[in-house]
Amino acid sequence: MKRTKGMLTALAAGCVLTMGLSVCAEDAKTLKVAYIPNSMSNEMNAYGYKIMEENQDDYNMEVTAFDGKYDAQTETSAITNCIGQGFDAIILCPSDINAVIPAVMQAKEAGVIVAMYSADLPEDYREYRDIFVGVDDTEAGEKAAQAFIDQFPDGAKVLEVGGTAGTDAQVRRHDGFNAALEGSNIEVLDYQATSSWSSNETMAITEDMIVKYGDEIQGIFCHWDGGATGCIEALKNAGIEGTYVVAIDGSRSGFDQVKEGTQNVCISQNVVNISLKTLETIRKAADGGEYEAENYVPLDIVTAENVEDLPYPEW
């Protein structure tokens, strides 16, 4: 990394250099930051907050979590309350990317830095957020499709079980997956999204699809590792073996299922890097520095061949 004269001066003054950002705790304003995920019961969200708490001092921030409880009204109320309480920035991962738009517009108008975390606003409204940090969920869906194309060069019939309907991740993973399958010999027999990120729901959906399609099913793409757990349980209960299972996230369940051989591919996102990049970029925005509005963190493709070589996830 190239250090500018200003960076060297800052380091000499006793500042810390974190992920390429010089932060002077005694000079920079302490930022009051709200973290508003769709639900703190989601292990990825809870782990992301743990990373933010552990590293907030490096960026001179105080990060407070507000549980969205998978409820758009709760998330919207949290945003408007944080505006009233004088928060400098909000980190938002909503359950419904459309429902929060009016509140996000209010935050932007009030001068609050809006950082979208792992879920972005619809394209027509992205002018109302300052920052996006996360993986490219469209690319994640494309990589899931490629896994099936590579495994079944002569074609196969597969199921798609989606995340919570209407969420940014669900929409993008579905669109990327199906776009990448165009022109291939992979046929999607059926697709159903869930009403919440629930493994019990994915198990019920898979059970219904097994009744409908039976031995035709050669593979299942589930939008997240925890949901794949439900799909795998449904296959086990039906006495079905050898189904090729692909899922996204990179959670403990995904890594464990790859190790066990019940999940063949886990498309993994790095929550630590997403969380730190979010804090770094908010700090730059608050200090009037240069920053990228869209920040995509690379994905890892986890298989039986490399799962033991990759860091085991903490969520």
C-alpha positions as CSV (number, residue, x, y, z in Angstrom):
1,M,0.0,0.0,0.0
2,K,1.3,3.4,-0.9
3,R,1.5,5.8,2.1
4,T,0.9,9.4,1.3
5,K,2.6,12.3,3.1
6,G,-0.6,12.9,5.0
7,M,-0.7,9.3,6.2
8,L,2.8,9.4,7.4
9,T,2.2,12.6,9.3
10,A,-0.9,11.0,10.9
11,L,1.1,7.9,11.9
12,A,3.8,10.0,13.4
13,A,1.1,11.8,15.5
14,G,0.1,8.5,17.1
15,C,-2.8,7.5,14.9
16,V,-3.6,3.9,14.0
17,L,-3.6,2.5,10.4
18,T,-6.5,0.1,10.1
19,M,-7.3,-1.5,6.7
20,G,-5.6,1.4,5.0
21,L,-7.4,4.1,7.0
22,S,-5.6,6.4,9.4
23,V,-7.7,7.1,12.4
24,C,-6.6,9.5,15.1
25,A,-8.7,8.8,18.2
26,E,-7.9,12.0,19.9
27,D,-8.9,14.1,16.8
28,A,-11.7,12.4,15.0
29,K,-15.3,12.8,16.2
30,T,-16.7,9.8,17.9
31,L,-19.4,8.6,15.6
32,K,-22.7,7.4,17.0
33,V,-23.6,4.4,14.7
34,A,-26.8,2.3,14.6
35,Y,-26.7,-1.3,13.4
36,I,-30.2,-2.3,12.2
37,P,-30.3,-5.9,10.8
38,N,-33.4,-7.7,9.8
39,S,-33.0,-9.9,13.0
40,M,-30.4,-10.4,15.6
41,S,-31.6,-14.0,15.8
42,N,-29.8,-14.5,12.4
43,E,-26.4,-15.8,13.4
44,M,-24.7,-13.9,10.6
45,N,-26.1,-10.6,11.8
46,A,-25.2,-11.4,15.4
47,Y,-21.6,-12.3,14.5
48,G,-21.3,-9.1,12.3
49,Y,-22.3,-7.1,15.4
50,K,-19.7,-8.9,17.5
51,I,-17.0,-7.9,15.0
52,M,-18.2,-4.3,15.0
53,E,-18.2,-4.2,18.8
54,E,-14.7,-5.6,19.0
55,N,-13.3,-3.1,16.5
56,Q,-15.4,0.0,17.0
57,D,-12.7,1.8,19.0
58,D,-10.2,1.5,16.1
59,Y,-12.6,3.7,14.1
60,N,-13.7,5.9,17.0
61,M,-17.3,4.7,16.9
62,E,-20.0,3.6,19.3
63,V,-22.1,1.0,17.5
64,T,-25.5,0.1,19.0
65,A,-27.7,-2.7,17.6
66,F,-31.4,-2.5,17.1
67,D,-33.2,-5.8,16.4
68,G,-35.4,-5.7,13.3
69,K,-37.2,-8.9,14.4
70,Y,-37.8,-9.7,10.7
71,D,-40.5,-7.0,10.7
72,A,-40.3,-4.1,8.2
73,Q,-42.3,-1.8,10.5
74,T,-39.9,-2.4,13.4
75,E,-36.9,-1.7,11.1
76,T,-38.5,1.5,9.8
77,S,-39.3,2.7,13.4
78,A,-35.7,2.0,14.4
79,I,-34.4,4.2,11.5
80,T,-36.7,7.1,12.3
81,N,-35.9,6.8,16.0
82,C,-32.2,6.9,15.3
83,I,-32.6,10.0,13.2
84,G,-34.4,11.7,16.1
85,Q,-31.7,10.5,18.6
86,G,-28.9,12.1,16.5
87,F,-27.1,9.1,15.2
88,D,-24.4,9.9,12.7
89,A,-24.7,6.8,10.7
90,I,-26.9,3.7,10.3
91,I,-25.9,0.3,9.1
92,L,-28.9,-1.4,7.6
93,C,-29.7,-4.9,6.5
94,P,-33.5,-4.9,6.0
95,S,-35.9,-7.7,5.7
96,D,-37.8,-5.8,2.9
97,I,-35.6,-3.5,0.8
98,N,-38.7,-1.7,-0.5
99,A,-40.5,-1.0,2.8
100,V,-37.6,0.9,4.3
101,I,-37.1,3.3,1.4
102,P,-39.2,6.2,2.9
103,A,-37.3,6.0,6.2
104,V,-33.9,5.8,4.4
105,M,-34.9,8.9,2.4
106,Q,-35.6,10.7,5.7
107,A,-32.2,9.6,7.1
108,K,-30.4,10.9,4.0
109,E,-32.3,14.2,4.2
110,A,-31.3,14.5,7.8
111,G,-27.6,14.1,7.0
112,V,-27.3,10.6,8.4
113,I,-24.7,8.4,6.6
114,V,-26.6,5.4,5.3
115,A,-24.6,2.2,4.9
116,M,-26.3,-0.9,3.4
117,Y,-24.9,-4.1,4.9
118,S,-25.1,-7.3,2.8
119,A,-28.4,-6.0,1.2
120,D,-28.8,-3.1,-1.1
121,L,-31.7,-0.8,-2.0
122,P,-33.4,-1.2,-5.4
123,E,-31.4,0.3,-8.1
124,D,-33.7,3.3,-8.6
125,Y,-33.3,4.3,-4.9
126,R,-29.5,3.8,-4.4
127,E,-28.9,7.6,-4.5
128,Y,-30.4,7.6,-1.0
129,R,-27.7,5.4,0.5
130,D,-24.1,6.4,0.8
131,I,-22.5,3.0,1.0
132,F,-23.0,-0.6,0.2
133,V,-20.8,-3.4,1.6
134,G,-21.4,-7.0,1.0
135,V,-21.0,-9.8,-1.5
136,D,-22.4,-9.7,-5.0
137,D,-25.4,-12.0,-4.4
138,T,-26.1,-12.1,-8.2
139,E,-22.6,-13.5,-8.6
140,A,-23.2,-16.0,-5.7
141,G,-26.3,-17.3,-7.6
142,E,-24.2,-17.5,-10.8
143,K,-21.6,-19.5,-9.0
144,A,-24.3,-21.9,-7.7
145,A,-25.5,-22.4,-11.2
146,Q,-21.9,-23.1,-12.4
147,A,-21.5,-25.7,-9.7
148,F,-24.4,-27.7,-11.2
149,I,-23.3,-27.2,-14.8
150,D,-19.8,-28.5,-13.8
151,Q,-21.2,-31.5,-11.9
152,F,-23.8,-32.4,-14.6
153,P,-22.3,-31.6,-18.0
154,D,-25.0,-33.8,-19.7
155,G,-27.8,-32.1,-17.7
156,A,-29.8,-32.6,-14.6
157,K,-33.1,-31.7,-12.9
158,V,-32.8,-29.6,-9.8
159,L,-34.9,-27.7,-7.2
160,E,-34.4,-24.2,-6.0
161,V,-35.4,-23.3,-2.4
162,G,-35.2,-19.5,-1.8
163,G,-34.6,-17.2,1.1
164,T,-37.1,-14.8,2.5
165,A,-39.2,-13.5,-0.4
166,G,-38.5,-9.9,-1.3
167,T,-35.2,-9.6,0.4
168,D,-32.3,-8.3,-1.6
169,A,-30.3,-11.6,-1.2
170,Q,-33.3,-13.7,-2.2
171,V,-34.0,-11.7,-5.4
172,R,-30.4,-11.5,-6.5
173,R,-29.4,-15.1,-5.8
174,H,-32.5,-16.3,-7.6
175,D,-31.9,-14.0,-10.6
176,G,-28.2,-14.8,-10.8
177,F,-28.8,-18.5,-10.6
178,N,-31.5,-18.7,-13.3
179,A,-29.7,-16.3,-15.7
180,A,-26.5,-18.4,-15.5
181,L,-28.5,-21.6,-16.3
182,E,-29.8,-20.2,-19.5
183,G,-28.6,-22.3,-22.4
184,S,-27.4,-25.1,-20.1
185,N,-28.9,-28.6,-19.7
186,I,-29.9,-27.9,-16.1
187,E,-33.6,-27.9,-15.6
188,V,-35.2,-26.3,-12.6
189,L,-38.2,-28.4,-11.7
190,D,-39.6,-26.1,-9.1
191,Y,-38.8,-23.0,-7.1
192,Q,-40.3,-21.6,-3.9
193,A,-39.1,-18.8,-1.6
194,T,-39.6,-18.9,2.1
195,S,-41.5,-16.4,4.3
196,S,-38.5,-16.2,6.7
197,W,-35.0,-17.6,6.8
198,S,-36.2,-20.8,8.5
199,S,-34.7,-24.2,8.1
200,N,-38.1,-25.7,9.2
201,E,-39.7,-24.0,6.3
202,T,-37.1,-25.2,3.8
203,M,-37.6,-28.8,5.1
204,A,-41.4,-28.5,4.6
205,I,-40.9,-27.1,1.1
206,T,-38.5,-29.9,0.2
207,E,-40.8,-32.5,1.6
208,D,-43.6,-31.2,-0.6
209,M,-41.3,-31.2,-3.7
210,I,-40.1,-34.7,-3.0
211,V,-43.7,-35.9,-3.0
212,K,-44.3,-34.1,-6.3
213,Y,-41.1,-35.0,-8.2
214,G,-39.6,-38.0,-6.3
215,D,-36.7,-39.7,-8.2
216,E,-36.5,-36.9,-10.8
217,I,-34.6,-34.7,-8.3
218,Q,-30.9,-34.8,-8.8
219,G,-29.9,-31.6,-7.1
220,I,-31.1,-28.8,-4.8
221,F,-29.9,-25.2,-4.7
222,C,-30.8,-23.5,-1.4
223,H,-30.2,-19.8,-0.9
224,W,-28.4,-20.3,2.4
225,D,-26.6,-22.9,4.4
226,G,-28.9,-23.0,7.3
227,G,-31.8,-23.5,4.9
228,A,-29.9,-26.3,3.3
229,T,-30.0,-28.1,6.6
230,G,-33.7,-28.4,6.3
231,C,-33.5,-29.6,2.7
232,I,-30.9,-32.2,3.7
233,E,-33.1,-33.4,6.6
234,A,-36.1,-33.8,4.2
235,L,-33.9,-35.9,1.9
236,K,-32.7,-38.0,4.8
237,N,-36.2,-38.6,6.1
238,A,-37.3,-39.7,2.6
239,G,-34.4,-42.1,2.3
240,I,-32.9,-40.3,-0.6
241,E,-29.1,-40.3,-1.0
242,G,-26.7,-38.8,-3.5
243,T,-28.6,-35.5,-4.2
244,Y,-26.2,-32.7,-5.1
245,V,-26.7,-29.8,-2.7
246,V,-25.4,-26.3,-3.2
247,A,-26.0,-23.4,-0.8
248,I,-24.7,-19.9,-0.1
249,D,-23.4,-18.1,3.1
250,G,-20.3,-19.8,4.6
251,S,-21.8,-20.5,8.1
252,R,-20.8,-23.2,10.5
253,S,-23.7,-25.3,9.2
254,G,-22.4,-25.0,5.6
255,F,-18.9,-26.0,6.5
256,D,-20.0,-28.9,8.7
257,Q,-22.3,-30.2,6.0
258,V,-19.5,-30.0,3.4
259,K,-17.3,-32.0,5.8
260,E,-20.1,-34.5,6.4
261,G,-20.7,-34.9,2.7
262,T,-24.4,-33.9,2.9
263,Q,-23.7,-30.5,1.1
264,N,-21.4,-30.5,-1.9
265,V,-20.7,-26.8,-2.4
266,C,-20.8,-23.9,0.0
267,I,-20.4,-20.4,-1.5
268,S,-19.0,-18.5,1.4
269,Q,-19.1,-14.8,2.3
270,N,-16.6,-13.4,4.8
271,V,-18.5,-11.6,7.5
272,V,-15.4,-10.2,9.2
273,N,-14.3,-8.4,6.1
274,I,-17.8,-7.2,5.4
275,S,-18.1,-5.7,8.9
276,L,-14.7,-4.1,9.0
277,K,-15.1,-2.7,5.5
278,T,-18.4,-1.1,6.6
279,L,-16.8,0.6,9.6
280,E,-13.8,1.7,7.5
281,T,-16.0,3.3,4.8
282,I,-18.3,5.0,7.2
283,R,-15.3,6.6,8.9
284,K,-14.0,7.8,5.6
285,A,-17.4,9.3,4.6
286,A,-17.7,11.0,8.0
287,D,-14.2,12.5,7.7
288,G,-14.8,13.8,4.2
289,G,-12.3,11.4,2.7
290,E,-12.5,9.5,-0.6
291,Y,-14.3,6.2,-0.5
292,E,-16.1,3.7,-2.8
293,A,-19.9,3.8,-2.6
294,E,-20.1,0.1,-3.6
295,N,-17.8,-2.4,-2.0
296,Y,-18.0,-6.1,-3.0
297,V,-16.2,-8.6,-0.8
298,P,-14.9,-11.7,-2.7
299,L,-16.6,-15.1,-2.3
300,D,-15.0,-18.4,-1.5
301,I,-16.1,-21.7,-3.1
302,V,-15.9,-24.3,-0.3
303,T,-15.8,-28.0,-1.3
304,A,-14.6,-31.2,0.3
305,E,-11.2,-30.6,-1.3
306,N,-10.5,-27.3,0.5
307,V,-12.9,-27.1,3.5
308,E,-10.1,-28.1,5.9
309,D,-7.8,-25.4,4.6
310,L,-10.2,-22.5,5.1
311,P,-10.8,-20.6,8.4
312,Y,-13.7,-22.2,10.2
313,P,-16.6,-19.7,10.6
314,E,-17.7,-18.4,14.0
315,W,-21.4,-18.0,13.1
